Each structure stands twice: as structure tokens, then as C-alpha cells.
């Protein structure tokens, strides 16, 4: 049997970290009333921050499959080998996928665009991520597969939004039960992925999988964490939601809600610790040899209980060897063990020779997973420097006392955070952030954005001609903006030639399909009467200049060994777009701004953001 190594790990956490006081801004208050249980639950779990893949309007920003895909891409990008076309097995775990059928792995496989391969879906609760990695481990260990990807992704926030409960007849005149309210403040969104190979990476550290132990205790316990039925009040002909006369009846009865049987959940630590003692007796675990104990406990409360039970048994692992990021990353269920290992491996905590014991207890119908890892490789590359930053919207001055301006800026900031989060996972930008950018990438980028840069001054000038004389100051702002932009493409051309490109090649280039869509949309909006909603487009495009241009320009310069004159287009936009932002602020503070206009600006910003991403995703696709 072959040895198996985790050679890289990736993660995806949607959006910016969300503090406790913001939770109900995202999930909403049921019936307009805040939860009476929230404070007590948060005091017990001690989670301070988490991530949600929904916005404050409860709209999904990603699918579960998209989050899994982003984690897989991250893992593959971090791998020293170019494995995209070599992966021959994909195992994916989740609690609830995006669809009832087909299997979640099929949806993830399609989203990743990985080649034809064998796949496996693992459906459960927290343990499904460990089931997936065990499957991948066995495939590589047997020699049948050469490069496997294991992934787990969770998207519980969308099942906890207030509108779902407000629509249920059962809770029209009473609060939702604690078994559901409890989970609203326990679970959060995220994904993690690992690459498994029969040889360790030739650079940096890998994790050798010594063994994986998964045990189910469903034969001994009733269901504890579940969705699709009601324990209380179910009759003998109703074993699950499909047994109701209709889906509506099941929903109205609360049967589809995710629940936790609080009376049983205390059994979870007992089962996990009992298996720990058994593994010690079997000779698989020597507590004195463990350097890191990576335990997925869903709440700080359970950590204390696990410690107490181990101490009662006279066998424990010292507290200073335990690692978790529960408090800062949240409880991401099946993905939690990946997200913890990702931080350990990628942020330089591990050293060659160390032993890492992973523990994942699950309360679905009770199962416990353990995995023993040995850190191998050289310690000089334990933490590769990655450039990706926490998303942060460019600053806009506005009148806080003006409700329309406040609403507009707040929504524009939300659009930007989502845009920058997704931008980091566009392949060309992802390569830049991972230090794998090439000269060919830079030239391809310049070739593909030149036409959009030329169009910039043209659609702005067209928009100015459609602004009425009553708003001549706004017309002047648009004209001044167009004047500043109209020769920018020449700087881009000089950069292209300066790095060895042929001027005729970039001048004869065609728009890719994303650029065609972006250009068509902007010219269409610019050709309407008083197209002031294009301030939303300026927010995205000029925001890139303010927030990202210099950052990207300096990164490209440093990675490729170029000088400032060869990246001057990006460096110039960092400075010039700050002046453009002052004009945007003037537009936002203009007396003509109404809530209707503000909503149009927001929608134009959203659309421009999506089409700009498409332009970068489709580089070279003409």
C-alpha cells in the first residue's frame, strides 16, 4: 500500500468577518423581534466572528458548489505541482447541497471544470468532510488514483433567514423552538479542500496521513441534529417530510427546519472521548507524542466538557497543544477540520516531524472521526506569502444624516465587498495573489483590457450628452471624467511594448466575450435619458483604480522583475482615480438624488461588477 500525503490545503470564507452584533442584520429578526436565546448561545460557544454567503437582504452571493470550487481552486493553486488536469478523484462532503438531486459532488465537479474523473458525494453533518477525506485517502493508498481532491463545504445561513420561519403557519403566533434557534447562532458558511498524493511536495511541508478512523454510533442513539421531520407530534404514518400530503404542509409544520435535540447533544463529547481511549488502548494514539490536537468542537462549551472527560479518564493532551479557529472563523461544520488544518499549514505553525491528531465528533446521529498526521518536508517554506487581503471598500464621503445617501453608500459598500471577494478567485488574479504570475499573463491581461479602456471615455461622453440641462453640473462632471480617460489606452500600449509586445498585436486585438458584454451594457445605459445610474459603474471601475491598481502594479512589477515604466498604467490609475472618486462623491451628494435613483445606481454597480469579473474570467476567449 502506498503512503498518502496532503500536499496542499485551501479554503474559502465568503465575505468579510461578521461580528456577533451583526448576525441578525444578515439572518434577520423573525417577526421583527430579536432572539431571546442569542446572547446565551453566543456566551456558551464564544464565537466572535463568522462568515455568511448571504447579504443583509438575505440574497445568496454564492452557491454551495461555488464555495467548494473556490476552496478547491485555492488548494490547487497552493500546490507546487500543476495538477488541474491530473486530478483523477474528487470526494465532497456537505450537510445540505444546493439541490435535492443530483449528488453534491456532481455539482462541484461541474463548477470546477476539472477533467472527467471518478467522484463521490458524502452527505451527513460534520463527519461528511472526514468521510470524504477517508475515501480520497483509500483511493490514493490503493494506487488506483494518483491525485485526489477532498472537499467539504457548508451553507447553513440561507436556511436560517427570517423569511423562512415567518412563512411557516406553525410559528405565526409563537416563537420558533429553541432546537432551531440554537443552530441559527451556532453555524456559519465556508469551505475547505485538500489535495492528496502518493508523494510529499518537493517544496515546503506536507502532511502524511498515518490513518483515518471513522465510527458511527447510529445503532445506539436517536437522531440528534436533523432536518426533514419533527420528533414531536409526528404520527405513525409520518416518518419524514416526504410523508406529508404536500411540501407546503411539511414546511408549515416546521418539518424542513434544521434542528438540534438539546437533550441528546451532550452525548457527543462522551462518544468522542470514549473512542479516544479506545484508540490509545489499540496503540494508535500515544498522547505524549501529540504536538497538535486539532478538534472540531462546535462550541467552547463542548471543549470544556471534552477536557473534563479526558481528565476523568486519566489521559489527556495538554491544553496548550490544542488548536482551533472556531472563535474567529466560526463553526463551518464539515468544512471546519479543513479550515483549521489550512491555517496550521499555510500560516507557518507546523514543523517537520510533528504529530497532528484531528478529532471530529458529529451529533447527526452520532459518529466520531479521528485522523493522525505527521508533518514532513522542509521547514523553509511553511508559509508562502500570499497577497490576498481582506476585502475593503474604497472610502466615500457622504452626509450621514441623509437617509438616501446613507442607504446608497451602505449598499455600494456591500456590492464592493462581494465584488472584491469574487475578484480574488478569478484565475488571472488568483495567480497574481499566489505569486505565480507570468509575463505571458501580464501581456494577455493588457491585450484583453485595452478595448474596454478605449470604450471608457466614449460611454462616459455619451452619458454626458444625455444628461439634461437642468443637471448641467453633473454633465460637466461626466465630461471632465471622459476627458481624463480618453488617452489612457496609450499608456497601456506603451507598457505592452516595453515588456516585449508588438504594438500591432495589441492594437488589432478583439474584445473577449466578457468585454463585449460589459461594453454593450455600459453603452446601453449611457444612451438613456439622464443616465446618472452610471455612477454605479464608476464606483466599480474607478474603485479598482483606487483600491487595487497600485497593489496589482507593484505586485506584477516585483514578481516579473519589471520597472515602474513597464507597469505605469496601473500605477497611474492608482493616483488619477482618487481624483475621479471626488467627482463620484459630488454626484452622490447631489440634490437630485432620490431613493429611486439610488436603487438604479446600486443595480448598475452590481451588473458592472459581474460583467467586469466576466471580462477577466474570459481572457483570450474571443
C-alpha positions as CSV (number, residue, x, y, z in Angstrom):
1,X,0.0,0.0,0.0
2,X,1.2,3.5,-0.9
3,X,1.8,6.3,1.6
4,X,-0.6,9.2,1.2
5,X,0.2,12.9,1.8
6,X,-1.8,16.1,2.0
7,X,0.3,18.2,-0.3
8,X,-1.8,21.4,-0.1
9,X,-4.9,22.7,1.6
10,X,-7.2,25.6,0.6
11,X,-10.2,27.4,2.0
12,X,-12.9,29.8,1.1
13,X,-14.7,32.0,3.6
14,X,-17.3,34.2,2.0
15,X,-17.4,38.0,2.6
16,X,-15.9,39.9,5.5
17,X,-15.9,38.6,9.1
18,X,-19.3,39.2,10.7
19,X,-19.3,40.2,14.4
20,X,-21.9,39.0,16.9
21,X,-23.9,42.2,16.9
22,X,-24.3,41.9,13.1
23,X,-25.8,38.4,13.0
24,X,-29.4,39.4,12.9
25,X,-28.7,42.1,10.3
26,X,-27.9,39.1,8.0
27,X,-30.2,36.4,9.2
28,X,-33.0,38.9,10.0
29,X,-35.2,39.1,13.1
30,X,-38.1,36.7,13.0
31,X,-41.3,38.6,13.0
32,X,-39.3,41.7,13.6
33,X,-38.3,40.5,17.1
34,X,-34.7,39.8,18.2
35,X,-33.9,36.3,19.5
36,X,-34.1,35.9,23.3
37,X,-31.7,33.0,23.1
38,X,-29.0,34.6,21.1
39,X,-27.0,36.1,23.9
40,X,-26.9,32.9,26.0
41,X,-25.9,30.8,23.0
42,X,-23.1,33.1,22.0
43,X,-21.8,33.3,25.6
44,X,-21.6,29.5,25.5
45,X,-20.0,29.0,22.1
46,X,-17.7,32.1,22.4
47,X,-17.7,32.6,18.7
48,X,-16.8,36.2,17.9
49,X,-16.7,36.2,14.1
50,X,-18.1,34.1,11.3
51,X,-18.8,34.3,7.6
52,X,-22.1,34.3,5.7
53,X,-22.6,33.7,1.9
54,X,-25.8,35.8,2.1
55,X,-26.0,39.6,2.2
56,X,-28.2,41.7,4.5
57,X,-31.1,41.3,2.1
58,X,-30.7,37.5,2.6
59,X,-29.7,37.0,-1.0
60,X,-27.2,34.3,-1.7
61,X,-23.9,35.6,-3.0
62,X,-22.6,32.1,-3.9
63,X,-24.0,28.6,-4.3
64,X,-22.6,25.9,-2.0
65,X,-20.9,24.4,-5.1
66,X,-19.3,27.7,-5.9
67,X,-17.8,27.9,-2.4
68,X,-16.5,24.4,-2.7
69,X,-15.0,25.2,-6.0
70,X,-13.2,28.3,-4.7
71,X,-11.7,26.2,-1.9
72,X,-10.6,23.5,-4.4
73,X,-9.0,26.2,-6.7
74,X,-7.2,27.6,-3.7
75,X,-5.8,24.2,-2.8
76,X,-4.7,23.5,-6.3
77,X,-3.1,27.0,-6.7
78,X,-1.2,26.4,-3.5
79,X,0.2,23.1,-4.7
80,X,3.7,23.1,-6.2
81,X,2.6,20.7,-9.0
82,X,0.3,21.8,-11.8
83,X,-2.4,19.3,-11.0
84,X,-5.5,20.7,-12.6
85,X,-5.6,18.2,-15.5
86,X,-4.1,15.4,-13.3
87,X,-6.7,15.1,-10.6
88,X,-8.5,11.8,-11.0
89,X,-10.7,11.6,-8.0
90,X,-13.0,14.1,-6.2
91,X,-14.8,13.4,-2.9
92,X,-17.0,16.1,-1.5
93,X,-18.9,16.3,1.8
94,X,-21.7,18.6,2.9
95,X,-24.7,18.8,5.2
96,X,-27.1,20.3,2.6
97,X,-26.2,20.7,-1.1
98,X,-27.8,23.2,-3.4
99,X,-30.2,20.6,-5.0
100,X,-32.0,17.5,-3.8
101,X,-30.5,15.6,-6.7
102,X,-28.0,15.1,-8.3
103,X,-25.3,14.5,-5.8
104,X,-23.3,17.4,-4.5
105,X,-20.1,16.1,-5.9
106,X,-21.6,16.2,-9.4
107,X,-22.5,19.9,-8.9
108,X,-19.0,20.7,-7.6
109,X,-17.3,18.7,-10.4
110,X,-19.2,20.7,-13.0
111,X,-18.4,24.0,-11.3
112,X,-14.7,23.3,-11.1
113,X,-14.4,22.2,-14.8
114,X,-11.9,19.6,-13.6
115,X,-11.4,16.8,-16.2
116,X,-13.5,13.6,-16.4
117,X,-12.9,11.5,-13.3
118,X,-14.5,9.4,-10.5
119,X,-16.4,11.3,-7.9
120,X,-18.1,10.6,-4.6
121,X,-20.7,12.6,-2.6
122,X,-20.8,12.3,1.2
123,X,-23.9,13.5,2.8
124,X,-24.1,13.9,6.6
125,X,-23.2,16.6,9.1
126,X,-19.7,17.4,10.4
127,X,-18.4,14.0,9.7
128,X,-19.1,14.1,6.0
129,X,-15.9,16.0,5.5
130,X,-13.9,13.3,7.2
131,X,-15.7,10.6,5.2
132,X,-14.7,12.4,2.0
133,X,-11.0,12.6,3.0
134,X,-11.1,8.9,4.1
135,X,-12.4,8.0,0.6
136,X,-9.7,10.0,-1.1
137,X,-7.1,8.6,1.2
138,X,-8.0,5.0,0.3
139,X,-8.1,5.7,-3.4
140,X,-4.6,7.0,-3.4
141,X,-3.3,4.5,-0.9
142,X,-4.5,1.6,-3.1
143,X,-2.6,3.1,-6.1
144,X,-5.8,3.4,-8.1
145,X,-5.7,7.2,-8.1
146,X,-2.6,9.5,-8.4
147,X,-4.0,12.8,-7.3
148,X,-7.3,13.2,-5.3
149,X,-9.1,16.2,-4.0
150,X,-11.2,16.0,-0.9
151,X,-13.5,18.9,0.0
152,X,-16.2,19.9,2.4
153,X,-18.5,23.0,2.1
154,X,-21.3,24.3,4.2
155,X,-24.0,26.9,3.5
156,X,-26.4,26.9,6.5
157,X,-27.1,30.7,6.7
158,X,-29.7,30.5,3.9
159,X,-31.8,28.0,5.8
160,X,-31.9,30.3,8.9
161,X,-33.1,33.6,7.3
162,X,-36.1,35.0,9.0
163,X,-38.4,34.8,6.0
164,X,-38.3,31.0,6.0
165,X,-39.8,30.9,9.5
166,X,-42.2,33.8,9.0
167,X,-43.8,31.9,6.2
168,X,-44.5,28.8,8.3
169,X,-48.0,28.5,9.7
170,X,-46.8,26.8,12.8
171,X,-44.9,29.8,14.0
172,X,-47.3,32.6,13.0
173,X,-48.3,33.3,16.6
174,X,-45.4,31.8,18.6
175,X,-41.5,31.9,18.5
176,X,-39.5,29.2,16.9
177,X,-38.4,26.4,19.3
178,X,-35.0,26.6,20.9
179,X,-33.8,23.5,19.0
180,X,-33.9,25.6,15.8
181,X,-33.0,29.0,17.3
182,X,-29.9,27.4,18.9
183,X,-28.4,26.5,15.5
184,X,-29.1,29.9,14.0
185,X,-26.3,31.3,16.2
186,X,-24.0,28.3,16.0
187,X,-23.4,27.6,12.3
188,X,-21.8,29.6,9.6
189,X,-20.6,29.3,6.0
190,X,-17.3,28.2,4.4
191,X,-15.4,25.6,2.5
192,X,-12.1,23.8,2.7
193,X,-10.2,21.4,0.4
194,X,-7.2,19.2,0.4
195,X,-5.0,17.7,-2.3
196,X,-3.8,14.1,-1.6
197,X,-0.9,12.5,-3.5
198,X,1.3,9.4,-3.0
199,X,4.5,11.6,-2.6
200,X,5.1,14.6,-0.4
201,X,5.6,18.0,-2.0
202,X,9.2,18.7,-3.1
203,X,8.9,22.2,-1.6
204,X,7.7,23.2,1.9
205,X,5.6,20.9,4.2
206,X,3.2,18.1,3.6
207,X,1.0,16.1,6.0
208,X,1.5,12.3,5.9
209,X,-1.8,10.6,6.7
210,X,-0.9,7.8,9.1
211,X,-4.5,6.6,9.5
212,X,-8.2,7.7,9.5
213,X,-10.7,6.2,11.8
214,X,-14.5,6.9,11.3
215,X,-17.0,5.2,13.6
216,X,-20.8,5.5,13.6
217,X,-22.9,5.1,16.7
218,X,-26.3,5.4,15.0
219,X,-27.3,2.0,16.2
220,X,-27.1,3.2,19.8
221,X,-28.6,6.7,19.7
222,X,-31.7,8.6,18.4
223,X,-31.3,11.3,15.9
224,X,-29.8,14.5,17.4
225,X,-29.2,17.0,14.6
226,X,-31.6,16.7,11.7
227,X,-33.9,18.3,9.1
228,X,-36.8,16.8,7.3
229,X,-39.0,15.6,10.2
230,X,-40.4,16.6,13.6
231,X,-39.7,14.4,16.5
232,X,-42.6,15.9,18.5
233,X,-46.1,15.4,17.2
234,X,-45.3,13.1,14.3
235,X,-47.8,10.3,13.8
236,X,-47.0,6.7,12.8
237,X,-47.5,7.5,9.1
238,X,-45.2,10.5,9.1
239,X,-41.6,9.5,9.3
240,X,-40.3,12.3,7.2
241,X,-41.1,15.4,5.2
242,X,-41.9,13.3,2.1
243,X,-44.7,11.6,4.0
244,X,-46.7,14.8,4.4
245,X,-49.5,15.3,1.9
246,X,-47.6,18.2,0.4
247,X,-44.3,20.0,0.6
248,X,-46.3,23.1,1.8
249,X,-47.8,21.1,4.7
250,X,-44.3,19.8,5.7
251,X,-42.9,23.4,5.6
252,X,-45.9,24.8,7.6
253,X,-45.3,22.2,10.2
254,X,-41.6,23.2,10.5
255,X,-40.5,19.7,9.4
256,X,-37.9,21.0,7.0
257,X,-36.2,23.2,9.6
258,X,-32.7,22.2,10.8
259,X,-32.9,21.3,14.4
260,X,-30.7,20.1,17.3
261,X,-32.1,17.8,20.1
262,X,-30.6,19.6,23.0
263,X,-31.5,16.7,25.3
264,X,-29.1,14.4,23.3
265,X,-26.3,16.7,22.2
266,X,-24.4,16.3,25.5
267,X,-23.7,12.7,24.4
268,X,-21.5,13.9,21.6
269,X,-18.4,14.6,23.8
270,X,-18.8,11.3,25.6
271,X,-18.8,9.3,22.4
272,X,-15.8,11.1,21.1
273,X,-13.7,10.7,24.3
274,X,-14.7,7.1,24.6
275,X,-13.2,6.5,21.1
276,X,-10.1,8.4,22.1
277,X,-9.5,6.0,25.0
278,X,-10.1,3.0,22.7
279,X,-7.5,4.3,20.2
280,X,-5.0,4.7,23.0
281,X,-5.7,1.1,24.1
282,X,-5.3,-0.1,20.4
283,X,-1.9,1.5,20.3
284,X,-2.9,4.0,17.6
285,X,-2.6,7.1,19.8
286,X,0.2,8.0,22.2
287,X,-1.0,11.1,24.0
288,X,2.6,12.1,24.9
289,X,3.7,12.2,21.3
290,X,0.9,14.5,20.0
291,X,2.2,18.0,19.2
292,X,-1.1,19.4,17.9
293,X,-4.7,18.4,18.9
294,X,-7.0,19.8,16.2
295,X,-10.5,19.2,17.4
296,X,-13.7,20.4,15.7
297,X,-15.9,21.3,18.7
298,X,-18.9,23.3,17.7
299,X,-18.9,25.3,20.9
300,X,-16.5,26.3,23.6
301,X,-18.9,24.6,26.0
302,X,-18.0,21.2,24.4
303,X,-14.3,21.9,24.6
304,X,-14.6,22.2,28.4
305,X,-16.6,19.0,28.5
306,X,-14.1,17.1,26.4
307,X,-11.3,18.2,28.7
308,X,-13.2,17.2,31.7
309,X,-14.0,13.7,30.4
310,X,-10.4,13.1,29.3
311,X,-9.1,14.2,32.8
312,X,-11.6,11.9,34.5
313,X,-10.2,9.0,32.4
314,X,-6.7,9.9,33.5
315,X,-5.4,10.5,29.9
316,X,-5.4,13.9,28.2
317,X,-3.5,16.1,25.9
318,X,-2.3,19.4,27.5
319,X,-4.4,22.5,26.7
320,X,-1.5,24.4,25.1
321,X,-1.4,21.7,22.3
322,X,-5.0,22.2,21.3
323,X,-5.7,24.3,18.2
324,X,-8.9,25.8,16.9
325,X,-10.0,28.8,14.9
326,X,-13.7,28.4,15.9
327,X,-13.7,31.8,17.6
328,X,-12.6,33.7,14.5
329,X,-13.8,31.6,11.6
330,X,-17.0,30.2,13.1
331,X,-18.5,26.7,13.1
332,X,-18.4,25.6,9.5
333,X,-19.5,22.1,10.2
334,X,-17.9,19.5,7.8
335,X,-15.5,22.2,6.5
336,X,-14.1,23.1,9.9
337,X,-11.4,20.5,10.0
338,X,-10.1,21.6,6.6
339,X,-10.2,25.3,7.6
340,X,-8.3,24.6,10.8
341,X,-5.6,22.5,9.0
342,X,-5.4,25.1,6.3
343,X,-4.4,27.8,8.9
344,X,-1.9,25.5,10.6
345,X,-0.2,24.5,7.4
346,X,-0.3,27.7,5.4
347,X,0.4,30.2,8.2
348,X,3.6,28.6,9.4
349,X,2.6,26.9,12.6
350,X,3.9,23.4,11.8
351,X,7.4,21.9,11.9
352,X,8.8,18.7,10.3
353,X,8.3,15.7,12.5
354,X,5.4,17.0,14.5
355,X,2.3,14.8,15.1
356,X,-1.2,16.2,14.5
357,X,-4.2,14.4,15.8
358,X,-7.5,15.5,14.4
359,X,-10.9,14.8,16.0
360,X,-14.3,15.5,14.5
361,X,-17.3,14.5,16.7
362,X,-20.7,14.6,14.9
363,X,-24.1,14.9,16.5
364,X,-26.2,14.0,13.4
365,X,-26.9,10.5,14.7
366,X,-23.5,10.4,16.4
367,X,-20.3,9.5,14.8
368,X,-16.7,10.3,15.6
369,X,-13.7,10.7,13.3
370,X,-10.0,10.7,14.1
371,X,-7.0,11.2,11.8
372,X,-3.3,11.1,12.7
373,X,-0.9,13.2,10.6
374,X,2.9,13.5,10.5
375,X,4.4,16.8,9.3
376,X,7.1,16.0,6.6
377,X,9.3,18.1,4.4
378,X,11.5,21.1,4.8
379,X,10.6,24.0,7.1
380,X,11.9,26.8,4.9
381,X,8.6,27.2,3.0
382,X,6.0,26.6,5.7
383,X,4.2,29.8,5.0
384,X,4.2,31.1,1.4
385,X,3.4,34.8,1.3
386,X,0.0,35.3,-0.3
387,X,-1.1,38.8,-1.3
388,X,-4.9,38.5,-0.9
389,X,-6.2,41.0,1.6
390,X,-9.5,41.2,3.5
391,X,-12.0,43.0,1.2
392,X,-12.4,46.7,2.0
393,X,-14.5,49.2,0.0
394,X,-12.9,52.4,-1.2
395,X,-13.8,55.4,1.1
396,X,-16.7,57.7,0.1
397,X,-17.6,60.9,1.8
398,X,-21.3,61.5,2.2
399,X,-23.9,63.1,4.5
400,X,-24.6,60.6,7.3
401,X,-27.8,62.4,8.2
402,X,-29.2,61.9,4.7
403,X,-31.1,58.7,4.6
404,X,-30.9,58.3,0.8
405,X,-27.1,58.9,0.8
406,X,-26.6,56.6,3.7
407,X,-28.6,53.8,2.1
408,X,-26.8,54.2,-1.2
409,X,-23.3,54.2,0.2
410,X,-24.1,51.2,2.5
411,X,-25.4,49.2,-0.4
412,X,-22.4,50.2,-2.6
413,X,-20.0,49.0,0.1
414,X,-21.9,45.6,0.2
415,X,-21.6,45.4,-3.6
416,X,-17.9,46.2,-3.5
417,X,-17.1,43.6,-0.7
418,X,-18.8,40.9,-2.7
419,X,-17.0,42.0,-5.9
420,X,-13.6,42.1,-4.3
421,X,-14.1,38.7,-2.7
422,X,-15.0,37.1,-6.1
423,X,-12.3,39.1,-7.8
424,X,-9.6,37.3,-5.7
425,X,-10.8,34.0,-7.2
426,X,-10.8,34.9,-10.9
427,X,-7.9,32.7,-12.2
428,X,-5.7,35.5,-13.5
429,X,-5.9,37.5,-10.2
430,X,-5.7,34.3,-8.2
431,X,-2.3,33.6,-9.9
432,X,-1.1,37.1,-9.1
433,X,-2.0,36.7,-5.4
434,X,-0.3,33.3,-5.2
435,X,3.0,34.6,-6.7
436,X,2.6,32.6,-9.9
437,X,2.0,35.4,-12.3
438,X,3.9,35.2,-15.6
439,X,4.9,37.7,-18.3
440,X,2.5,35.9,-20.7
441,X,-0.3,36.5,-18.1
442,X,0.6,40.3,-18.0
443,X,0.6,40.6,-21.7
444,X,-2.7,38.7,-22.1
445,X,-4.2,41.0,-19.4
446,X,-3.2,44.1,-21.3
447,X,-4.4,42.8,-24.6
448,X,-7.8,42.0,-23.2
449,X,-8.5,45.2,-21.3
450,X,-7.3,47.7,-23.9
451,X,-10.6,47.8,-25.8
452,X,-12.5,48.3,-22.5
453,X,-10.1,51.2,-21.6
454,X,-10.8,52.8,-25.0
455,X,-14.5,52.4,-24.5
456,X,-14.3,54.1,-21.1
457,X,-14.1,57.7,-22.3
458,X,-16.6,57.0,-25.0
459,X,-19.5,55.7,-22.9
460,X,-18.9,58.4,-20.3
461,X,-19.0,61.1,-23.0
462,X,-22.2,59.6,-24.5
463,X,-23.8,59.6,-21.0
464,X,-22.9,63.2,-20.6
465,X,-24.7,64.1,-23.8
466,X,-27.9,62.5,-22.4
467,X,-27.9,64.4,-19.1
468,X,-30.4,67.2,-19.1
469,X,-29.5,70.9,-19.0
470,X,-31.2,71.1,-15.5
471,X,-28.3,69.0,-14.2
472,X,-25.5,70.7,-16.1
473,X,-23.1,70.4,-13.2
474,X,-23.5,66.6,-13.4
475,X,-23.0,66.8,-17.2
476,X,-19.8,68.8,-16.6
477,X,-18.6,66.1,-14.2
478,X,-19.1,63.3,-16.8
479,X,-17.4,65.4,-19.5
480,X,-14.4,66.1,-17.3
481,X,-14.2,62.4,-16.4
482,X,-14.3,61.4,-20.1
483,X,-11.5,64.0,-20.9
484,X,-9.2,62.4,-18.3
485,X,-9.8,58.9,-19.6
486,X,-9.5,59.3,-23.4
487,X,-5.8,58.7,-23.7
488,X,-5.3,56.1,-21.0
489,X,-5.1,53.3,-23.6
490,X,-1.9,54.8,-25.0
491,X,-0.2,54.3,-21.6
492,X,-1.3,50.7,-21.7
493,X,0.1,50.3,-25.2
494,X,3.5,51.7,-24.1
495,X,3.6,49.2,-21.2
496,X,2.8,46.4,-23.6
497,X,5.7,47.3,-26.0
498,X,8.0,47.9,-23.0
499,X,7.7,44.3,-21.9
500,X,8.4,42.9,-25.4
501,X,5.0,43.0,-27.1
502,X,4.3,44.1,-30.7
503,X,2.3,47.3,-30.9
504,X,0.3,46.0,-33.9
505,X,-0.7,42.9,-31.9
506,X,-2.4,44.8,-29.1
507,X,-3.9,47.4,-31.5
508,X,-5.5,44.7,-33.6
509,X,-6.8,42.7,-30.6
510,X,-10.5,42.0,-30.3
511,X,-12.7,42.2,-27.2
512,X,-13.2,38.9,-25.4
513,X,-16.8,37.8,-24.8
514,X,-16.8,39.4,-21.3
515,X,-15.6,42.7,-22.6
516,X,-18.3,42.6,-25.3
517,X,-20.9,42.1,-22.6
518,X,-19.5,44.9,-20.4
519,X,-19.2,47.3,-23.3
520,X,-22.7,46.7,-24.6
521,X,-24.2,47.1,-21.2
522,X,-22.4,50.4,-20.5
523,X,-23.2,51.9,-23.9
524,X,-26.8,50.8,-23.5
525,X,-27.1,52.5,-20.1
526,X,-25.3,55.6,-21.4
527,X,-27.9,56.0,-24.2
528,X,-30.8,56.6,-21.8
529,X,-32.1,59.9,-20.6
530,X,-30.3,61.2,-17.5
531,X,-28.1,58.0,-17.1
532,X,-26.8,59.1,-13.7
533,X,-27.1,55.4,-12.6
534,X,-23.7,55.0,-14.3
535,X,-22.2,56.3,-11.1
536,X,-22.6,52.7,-10.0
537,X,-20.3,51.7,-12.9
538,X,-17.8,54.3,-11.9
539,X,-17.9,53.0,-8.4
540,X,-16.7,49.6,-9.6
541,X,-14.3,50.7,-12.3
542,X,-12.7,53.7,-10.6
543,X,-12.8,51.8,-7.3
544,X,-10.5,49.2,-8.9
545,X,-8.1,52.1,-9.6
546,X,-8.2,53.5,-6.1
547,X,-8.2,50.2,-4.2
548,X,-6.4,47.7,-6.5
549,X,-4.4,49.3,-9.3
550,X,-1.2,50.2,-7.4
551,X,-1.4,47.0,-5.4
552,X,-1.5,44.9,-8.6
553,X,1.0,47.1,-10.4
554,X,3.6,46.7,-7.7
555,X,3.0,43.0,-7.4
556,X,3.4,42.5,-11.2
557,X,6.5,44.6,-11.2
558,X,8.1,42.8,-8.3
559,X,7.1,39.2,-9.4
560,X,8.3,39.8,-13.0
561,X,11.3,41.9,-12.2
562,X,10.0,44.9,-14.2
563,X,10.4,48.7,-13.6
564,X,7.8,51.3,-12.9
565,X,7.7,52.4,-16.6
566,X,6.5,48.9,-17.6
567,X,3.6,49.0,-15.2
568,X,2.8,52.7,-15.3
569,X,-0.8,52.2,-16.5
570,X,-1.7,50.6,-13.2
571,X,0.4,52.9,-11.1
572,X,-1.0,56.0,-12.8
573,X,-4.6,54.8,-12.3
574,X,-4.0,54.5,-8.6
575,X,-3.3,58.2,-8.4
576,X,-5.7,59.6,-11.0
577,X,-8.7,57.6,-9.9
578,X,-8.6,59.2,-6.5
579,X,-9.5,62.5,-8.2
580,X,-12.2,60.7,-10.1
581,X,-13.6,59.5,-6.8
582,X,-14.0,63.1,-5.6
583,X,-16.3,63.6,-8.6
584,X,-18.3,60.5,-7.7
585,X,-18.7,61.8,-4.2
586,X,-20.1,65.0,-5.7
587,X,-22.6,63.0,-7.7
588,X,-23.7,61.0,-4.6
589,X,-24.2,64.2,-2.6
590,X,-26.2,65.9,-5.5
591,X,-29.6,67.3,-4.6
592,X,-31.3,65.4,-7.4
593,X,-30.5,62.0,-5.7
594,X,-33.7,60.2,-4.8
595,X,-34.3,56.7,-3.4
596,X,-35.4,55.5,-6.9
597,X,-32.2,56.9,-8.5
598,X,-30.1,55.4,-5.6
599,X,-31.6,51.9,-6.3
600,X,-30.7,52.3,-10.0
601,X,-27.1,53.2,-9.1
602,X,-26.9,50.1,-6.9
603,X,-28.2,47.8,-9.6
604,X,-25.8,49.3,-12.2
605,X,-23.0,48.8,-9.8
606,X,-24.0,45.1,-9.3
607,X,-24.3,44.5,-13.0
608,X,-21.0,46.2,-13.8
609,X,-19.2,44.2,-11.1
610,X,-20.5,40.9,-12.5
611,X,-19.6,41.8,-16.1
612,X,-16.1,43.1,-15.1
613,X,-15.5,39.7,-13.5
614,X,-16.7,38.0,-16.7
615,X,-14.2,40.1,-18.7
616,X,-11.3,38.9,-16.5
617,X,-12.6,35.3,-16.5
618,X,-12.8,35.1,-20.3
619,X,-9.2,36.4,-21.1
620,X,-8.3,35.3,-24.6
621,X,-11.8,34.0,-25.3
622,X,-12.8,36.0,-28.4
